[in-house]
Amino acid sequence: MSCRSGVGVLRSTDGADAISDLEKAEIPNNHFASVCTADNGIFPQFDRLVADNVELSNIEFTPASVTRAINLHLSLRPHCLNYFQVSCVLVRSQLIGAVP
């Protein structure tokens, strides 16, 4: 049994092969953008669930925290593995500046 790293050639919706890292990143990005809701800039109304003096001042995302969150999600929803494999490649490529 062997394991290869990296992302193989992907095929775009027009049938062209994506070979470069940029082309490979654009294919899933275009798909996710096509199936998600476009932001209309309007914030939804939610009832406040905490006291008025409780606020969140900042959020820090690190490679380790993103990896932990993905692993937790996968442990709860193993059927999402293929989707998150692609997501992990995209996140790692952004963090390290290259496709892992």
Helices and strands as residue ranges (DSSP letters): E 10-11, E 17-18, H 21-35, H 63-76, G 78-80, H 81-96
